[in-house]
């Protein structure tokens, strides 16, 4: 009789308890969120997971500072054990690639790719990490413009084509700017949207690598913003610039998108590790790798050259 009672009690507890995970719109975990069921409060752990008692509640309320309150029907939880809370906007969101994809879709992605080299404000935009994340979320992006082919490869080609065109146009605008007003830019004062030191670095980078600098610069933050401007300043031949511009854009866009997509598939299949759930760490890694050459140049400078055109 005692064993029967214990088993019955354990079964009842199991039936009346469900485990749910709470994440935000960027797929990041939400720890220490308060889940209210009737008059009881439950707190999510570090992984954003919590076990709650169903009792006779029709819905639950989830509260967390910095997030909008979330009401979820209990019937919905029984089907989908994950709840997505909407994080309130903060300026740090601008450094999160998922922010641009969620709220701007492929059109904002294309504008950023263009702006990184076509506009001065582009030097701080997360181009590399944004393309990497776009590769992971390629299906979502093509769905947003009703161009999903049902094939991952073809979907990536569609996104690659659009991003390549945006990158080529951006570089072209930068090149034209360099030919028109470039020399005067060396006399401009630093502002938030313009840093003269990046212009000097791009000039030195171009002088060292020649035409191939247009290709290599695509993989270097800050440098890629000003490399086409420098090419315009030194009056690089238009056809030559167009050739290197096209090769560089294709190499950069395709490598970032395809690596992001297929690396995520590989890690999920082989190790059960979903990169989409750890984007913050991935983005930090990409930023460190891509900015390392620039940081080394800044903190371990070689022989300084006179800043003259």
MARPA-626468 format. One record per atom (N, C-alpha, C): x, z, y; residue in three letters. Coordinates in steps of 0.05 Angstrom, whole numbers, plus 5000, padded with zeros to 4 digits. Layout:
BEGIN
XZYALA;...
***
This chain:
BEGIN
501750004976UNK;500050005000UNK;501750005025UNK;503850165025UNK;505650185048UNK;506949915053UNK;507949785032UNK;509249515035UNK;507249315047UNK;504749325038UNK;502649145047UNK;502149185077UNK;502049435086UNK;501649495114UNK;503949395131UNK;506449435122UNK;508749345137UNK;508749035140UNK;508148895117UNK;508048605118UNK;505848505136UNK;503548635135UNK;501348555152UNK;501948595181UNK;503348815187UNK;504048875215UNK;506048675226UNK;508048605209UNK;510148415217UNK;508848145222UNK;507048065205UNK;505647805208UNK;504047805234UNK;502648025240UNK;501048035264UNK;502748015289UNK;505148155289UNK;506948145311UNK;507947865316UNK;508647725293UNK;509647455295UNK;507647265306UNK;505147295298UNK;503047125307UNK;502447165337UNK;502747415346UNK;502047485373UNK;504447455392UNK;506647355383UNK;509047325399UNK;510047035398UNK;510646925422UNK;511746655423UNK;514246655440UNK;516146485433UNK;518546455449UNK;518346205467UNK;518946235492UNK;518946015511UNK;521546005526UNK;522245765535UNK;524645735552UNK;523745625579UNK;525145715599UNK;524445645627UNK;526845505639UNK;526345255649UNK;528445105663UNK;527345005689UNK;529144905707UNK;528144795732UNK;528144485730UNK;527444355751UNK;527144065751UNK;529743915745UNK;532044065748UNK;534643945742UNK;535544005714UNK;533744115698UNK;534344185670UNK;536144425666UNK;536644565688UNK;538344805687UNK;536645045679UNK;537845235664UNK;536445475655UNK;535745655678UNK;533545805675UNK;532645985696UNK;532646275685UNK;534946415688UNK;535046685678UNK;533646885697UNK;532947115687UNK;531847335702UNK;529247255717UNK;527747075705UNK;525047015716UNK;523047215704UNK;521147285720UNK;519047485711UNK;516647335701UNK;515847385676UNK;513547265664UNK;511347475661UNK;509147435675UNK;507047635675UNK;504747545656UNK;504147725637UNK;501947685618UNK;500147925620UNK;497747885630UNK;495948105636UNK;497348305654UNK;497748555646UNK;499148745663UNK;501948795653UNK;502948625636UNK;505648665625UNK;507648465638UNK;510048545642UNK;512148375653UNK;514348335632UNK;515148075629UNK;517348005611UNK;519447865628UNK;522047905621UNK;524247795636UNK;525847595619UNK;526447355629UNK;527947165614UNK;530947255613UNK;532247195591UNK;535047265588UNK;536847055601UNK;539447075596UNK;541346895610UNK;540946605603UNK;539746555580UNK;539246285571UNK;536446185580UNK;535046345596UNK;532446265606UNK;530246285585UNK;530746435564UNK;528846465542UNK;527546745543UNK;525046755535UNK;523647005534UNK;521547005511UNK;521147235499UNK;519047265479UNK;516747415491UNK;514347295491UNK;512147425503UNK;509847465483UNK;508247665489UNK;505947725472UNK;503547575482UNK;502147435464UNK;499947265472UNK;497447435480UNK;496947635464UNK;494547805468UNK;492147625472UNK;490547685493UNK;488147525497UNK;488247385525UNK;490647355535UNK;490947225562UNK;490446925560UNK;489146815580UNK;488646535581UNK;491046385594UNK;492546525610UNK;494846395623UNK;496946605630UNK;499346505638UNK;501446685647UNK;502346605674UNK;503646785688UNK;504746735715UNK;507746775714UNK;509246585724UNK;512146605724UNK;513146615753UNK;514746825759UNK;515746865786UNK;518746885786UNK;520046765805UNK;522946785809UNK;523546715838UNK;525346875850UNK;526146835878UNK;527546565879UNK;526746395898UNK;527946135901UNK;526445915887UNK;524245995873UNK;522645805858UNK;519645835866UNK;518145625863UNK;515245645868UNK;513945775844UNK;511945945849UNK;510546075827UNK;509245875809UNK;509145945783UNK;508245755764UNK;506145885746UNK;503645775745UNK;501545855727UNK;501545665703UNK;501545765679UNK;501545605655UNK;499445705636UNK;497745525627UNK;495645595607UNK;496945665581UNK;495945865568UNK;497045945542UNK;496745725521UNK;494645575523UNK;494245355504UNK;496445145507UNK;497445105532UNK;499644915536UNK;502245025525UNK;502645285527UNK;505145395516UNK;505245375485UNK;502945385472UNK;502945365443UNK;503745085434UNK;503444885452UNK;504244615445UNK;507044555454UNK;507644625479UNK;510344585490UNK;511544845498UNK;513544925484UNK;514745195488UNK;516745195512UNK;516844985528UNK;518644975551UNK;516944955577UNK;517745105597UNK;516345105623UNK;518345015644UNK;517544825660UNK;519244725682UNK;518344835708UNK;520044995721UNK;519445105747UNK;520744935769UNK;519444925792UNK;520544755814UNK;522244935833UNK;524744875834UNK;526545015852UNK;526044935880UNK;525945135898UNK;525645075927UNK;528144935937UNK;527844765957UNK;530044605967UNK;532144785981UNK;534644725975UNK;536844845990UNK;538944625994UNK;540744666014UNK;542644456020UNK;544544395998UNK;544944585979UNK;546644535956UNK;545444325938UNK;542844285940UNK;541544075923UNK;542743805929UNK;543743765953UNK;544843495961UNK;547343435945UNK;548543635932UNK;550943595916UNK;550143565886UNK;547543565881UNK;546543545853UNK;545543265848UNK;546843115831UNK;545942835826UNK;543042815817UNK;542143015801UNK;539343015792UNK;537343015815UNK;538143135837UNK;536343145860UNK;535642865870UNK;537642695872UNK;537142425881UNK;535542255862UNK;536042295836UNK;534542145816UNK;531642235813UNK;531242495814UNK;528542605812UNK;526742525836UNK;527842555860UNK;526242515884UNK;526542245896UNK;528542095889UNK;528841825901UNK;528841595881UNK;529241665855UNK;529241465834UNK;531441255838UNK;531041025827UNK;533140815827UNK;533640715856UNK;531640715873UNK;532040615900UNK;533940785916UNK;533641045914UNK;535541225928UNK;538341195915UNK;538441165889UNK;540941125875UNK;542440875887UNK;540940655890UNK;542140415901UNK;543040445930UNK;541440595945UNK;542240645973UNK;544840805975UNK;545141005957UNK;547541165957UNK;549941005949UNK;549640835929UNK;551840665920UNK;552740485944UNK;550740375958UNK;551340215982UNK;552640376004UNK;551540616009UNK;552440776032UNK;555240886029UNK;556140916004UNK;558841035999UNK;560940856012UNK;560540596013UNK;562540426025UNK;561540276050UNK;558840256052UNK;557640106074UNK;557240266099UNK;557040536096UNK;556540706118UNK;558640936118UNK;559341036142UNK;561341256144UNK;560341506131UNK;557641546130UNK;556541796119UNK;556941806089UNK;557741586077UNK;557841576048UNK;560241726036UNK;562141816052UNK;564541926039UNK;564042186024UNK;561842326030UNK;561342586016UNK;559242555994UNK;558142315990UNK;556042275970UNK;557242275942UNK;555742375922UNK;556742405894UNK;556442155878UNK;557941945885UNK;557541685872UNK;558241685842UNK;560641795835UNK;561441795807UNK;559541955789UNK;559142195797UNK;557342375781UNK;554542275780UNK;553642145802UNK;550942035803UNK;550541805783UNK;552541635782UNK;552441415762UNK;552541515734UNK;554241715729UNK;554441835703UNK;551741955694UNK;550442105712UNK;547842225706UNK;545742005703UNK;545941785719UNK;544041565717UNK;544241435690UNK;546641435678UNK;546941325651UNK;545441495631UNK;545541755634UNK;544141935616UNK;541141905619UNK;540241865644UNK;537341845650UNK;536441555654UNK;537841375641UNK;537241085646UNK;534341015639UNK;533241135618UNK;530541065610UNK;528541155632UNK;529041385644UNK;527341485665UNK;527441295689UNK;529741195695UNK;530141025719UNK;528740755715UNK;529040635692UNK;527740375688UNK;524640405685UNK;523840635675UNK;520940695674UNK;519740695702UNK;521340805721UNK;520240835749UNK;519740575763UNK;521040355753UNK;520540095765UNK;519339895744UNK;518240015723UNK;516839865702UNK;518439635691UNK;521039695685UNK;522839485674UNK;524039585647UNK;522739765634UNK;523739875609UNK;523439655587UNK;525739565576UNK;525739355556UNK;525439465528UNK;525639725525UNK;525539845498UNK;528339855485UNK;530339745498UNK;533039745488UNK;534839895508UNK;536340095498UNK;538040245515UNK;540140065528UNK;541239875513UNK;543339705523UNK;542239525546UNK;539939405541UNK;538839235562UNK;538039395587UNK;536939635582UNK;536239805605UNK;538739865622UNK;540939925609UNK;543439975623UNK;544439735638UNK;544039495626UNK;544839255639UNK;543239205665UNK;540639275664UNK;538939235688UNK;539939425710UNK;540339675703UNK;541339865723UNK;544039785733UNK;545839705715UNK;548539615723UNK;548439385742UNK;546739195737UNK;546538955754UNK;545639035782UNK;543639205784UNK;542539295810UNK;544639455825UNK;546039635812UNK;548039805825UNK;550439645833UNK;551139445817UNK;553439275824UNK;552939115849UNK;550539015851UNK;549738865876UNK;549939055900UNK;548839295897UNK;548939495919UNK;551739555927UNK;553539595907UNK;556339655912UNK;557839425926UNK;557339185917UNK;558538945929UNK;557738915958UNK;555138955964UNK;554138935991UNK;555339156009UNK;555539395998UNK;556739616013UNK;559539556021UNK;561139466001UNK;563939406007UNK;564139176028UNK;562338986025UNK;562338756044UNK;561838846073UNK;559939026076UNK;559339136102UNK;561739286113UNK;563139446096UNK;565539586104UNK;567739396112UNK;568039176098UNK;570038976104UNK;569438846131UNK;566938776136UNK;566138656162UNK;566638856185UNK;565939106180UNK;566439316200UNK;569439336207UNK;571139316186UNK;573939326191UNK;574939096208UNK;573938866203UNK;574838626218UNK;573838636247UNK;571538766252UNK;570438766279UNK;571438996296UNK;571339246284UNK;571939476301UNK;574139656288UNK;575339556266UNK;577239726252UNK;579539836268UNK;581039666282UNK;583339776297UNK;582639996316UNK;580239976329UNK;579440186348UNK;578840456334UNK;578240436308UNK;577440686293UNK;579740876291UNK;582240786292UNK;584540966290UNK;584841136315UNK;583341076336UNK;583341236360UNK;580941416363UNK;579141396343UNK;576741566343UNK;577441856337UNK;575842046349UNK;576142326342UNK;574542396317UNK;575442596303UNK;574042676278UNK;571342786284UNK;569442706268UNK;566742816269UNK;565842866241UNK;563442986238UNK;562443046212UNK;562242806194UNK;561342576205UNK;560942336190UNK;563442146191UNK;565542236203UNK;567942066204UNK;570442246203UNK;572242196184UNK;574742346182UNK;577042146183UNK;578542156204UNK;580741966208UNK;582841976187UNK;583242216176UNK;585342246155UNK;584742076131UNK;582142046124UNK;581441876102UNK;582141586107UNK;581941506132UNK;582541236140UNK;585541186136UNK;587241376144UNK;590141356141UNK;590841346111UNK;589541516095UNK;590041526066UNK;589341256053UNK;587041146062UNK;586140886051UNK;588140666059UNK;589140676083UNK;591140476093UNK;593640496076UNK;594640736072UNK;597040776056UNK;596640686027UNK;594240746017UNK;593540675989UNK;593540365987UNK;592440236007UNK;592239946007UNK;594939816008UNK;596739926026UNK;599339816029UNK;601039846004UNK;600440055988UNK;601940105964UNK;601039915941UNK;598439875939UNK;597339735916UNK;596339445922UNK;596239365947UNK;595439095954UNK;592539045947UNK;591938805938UNK;589138725932UNK;587838895911UNK;589538985891UNK;588339145870UNK;587339415880UNK;588139485904UNK;587139745916UNK;584039735918UNK;582939505922UNK;580039485925UNK;578739565898UNK;580039495876UNK;578939565850UNK;579439865844UNK;581939955848UNK;582640235843UNK;581140425860UNK;580640345886UNK;579340525904UNK;576540605896UNK;575240425880UNK;572540475871UNK;572340735855UNK;574540815843UNK;574641055826UNK;575641305840UNK;576041275866UNK;577141505881UNK;575341575905UNK;574141815904UNK;572441905926UNK;574041895952UNK;572641865975UNK;573741846001UNK;575241586005UNK;577141525987UNK;578741275990UNK;576941035989UNK;574941035970UNK;573240805967UNK;571440745992UNK;571040956008UNK;569440916032UNK;570940756052UNK;573540796054UNK;575040676076UNK;576840436067UNK;577140406040UNK;578840186030UNK;577839906040UNK;575339846038UNK;574439586048UNK;574739556078UNK;574539776093UNK;574939766122UNK;577839686128UNK;579739806113UNK;582539746117UNK;583039456110UNK;581739356088UNK;582039076081UNK;581138896103UNK;579038976117UNK;578138816140UNK;580038836164UNK;581239076168UNK;583039116190UNK;585538936187UNK;586538916163UNK;588938746158UNK;588238456153UNK;585638386157UNK;584738116154UNK;585337996127UNK;584738146106UNK;585038046079UNK;583337796076UNK;584337596062UNK;582837346058UNK;580137406046UNK;578037286057UNK;575337336048UNK;574837286019UNK;575837056009UNK;575436995981UNK;576937185963UNK;579337265971UNK;580837455955UNK;579437725955UNK;578437815978UNK;576938065979UNK;574438055962UNK;573037825964UNK;570537795948UNK;571037815918UNK;573337705909UNK;574037715881UNK;574538005872UNK;576338135886UNK;577038415879UNK;574638605882UNK;573038545902UNK;570638705907UNK;568738685883UNK;568238455873UNK;566438415850UNK;567538545825UNK;570138495819UNK;571338615795UNK;571238925797UNK;571939035820UNK;571939325823UNK;569139445819UNK;567139325831UNK;564439435829UNK;563339425801UNK;563839195787UNK;562939175759UNK;564339385742UNK;566939405745UNK;568539605728UNK;567539885733UNK;567139965758UNK;566340235765UNK;563540295755UNK;561640125761UNK;558840175754UNK;558440175724UNK;559439975711UNK;559039945682UNK;560340175667UNK;562840245674UNK;564240465660UNK;562740725663UNK;561940795687UNK;560541055692UNK;557841065678UNK;556340855680UNK;553640855668UNK;553740865638UNK;555440695626UNK;555540675597UNK;556840915585UNK;558841025598UNK;560141275587UNK;558141505588UNK;556741525610UNK;554741745612UNK;552641725590UNK;551541485586UNK;549441445567UNK;550341495538UNK;552441345530UNK;553241355502UNK;554841605495UNK;556141725514UNK;557441985509UNK;555342205503UNK;553142195518UNK;550942385514UNK;549742335486UNK;549342085478UNK;548242035452UNK;550142125430UNK;552742095434UNK;554742175414UNK;554842475411UNK;554942625433UNK;555042915432UNK;552543035420UNK;550242915425UNK;547743005413UNK;547642955383UNK;548542725375UNK;548442645346UNK;550542805330UNK;552942815341UNK;555142935326UNK;555343245328UNK;554643355351UNK;554943635355UNK;552443785364UNK;550243635367UNK;547743755376UNK;547943865404UNK;549743745420UNK;550243835448UNK;549143635467UNK;547043705482UNK;545643525500UNK;546843565528UNK;548243355537UNK;549543365564UNK;547443405586UNK;545043305581UNK;542943335602UNK;542343625608UNK;542743795589UNK;542244085593UNK;544544235605UNK;546744095609UNK;549144225620UNK;550344045642UNK;548643925659UNK;549543735679UNK;551243865700UNK;550744115706UNK;552344245727UNK;555244255720UNK;555844325695UNK;558544345685UNK;559744065684UNK;558243865674UNK;559143595672UNK;559943485700UNK;558143525719UNK;558643425747UNK;561143555759UNK;561443815755UNK;563843945765UNK;566343825753UNK;566243765726UNK;568543635713UNK;569143365724UNK;567043205729UNK;567442935740UNK;568642945767UNK;567643135784UNK;568643165811UNK;571643235811UNK;572343425793UNK;575143515792UNK;577043285783UNK;576043135763UNK;577742915752UNK;578042695773UNK;575842615786UNK;576042395805UNK;577342465832UNK;577242725839UNK;578442795864UNK;581342905861UNK;582242935836UNK;584943045831UNK;587042885846UNK;587042615844UNK;589142455858UNK;589142505888UNK;586642535899UNK;586442585928UNK;587542855935UNK;586743055919UNK;587643335924UNK;590643355921UNK;591843225901UNK;594743225898UNK;596143105922UNK;594942885932UNK;596042755955UNK;595942935980UNK;593843085982UNK;593443266006UNK;595343506005UNK;595543635982UNK;597043885980UNK;599943845971UNK;600543615959UNK;603343555951UNK;604143285963UNK;604243275989UNK;604843016002UNK;607742925998UNK;608142665997UNK;610842565995UNK;611942516023UNK;613342306025UNK;614442246052UNK;612242156070UNK;612042266093UNK;609942206112UNK;610741946128UNK;608641796131UNK;609041546147UNK;607841586175UNK;608941436194UNK;607841456221UNK;605041336221UNK;603041486232UNK;600341386232UNK;599841156251UNK;601040936246UNK;600640706263UNK;599540476247UNK;598040306260UNK;596840076247UNK;598939856242UNK;
***
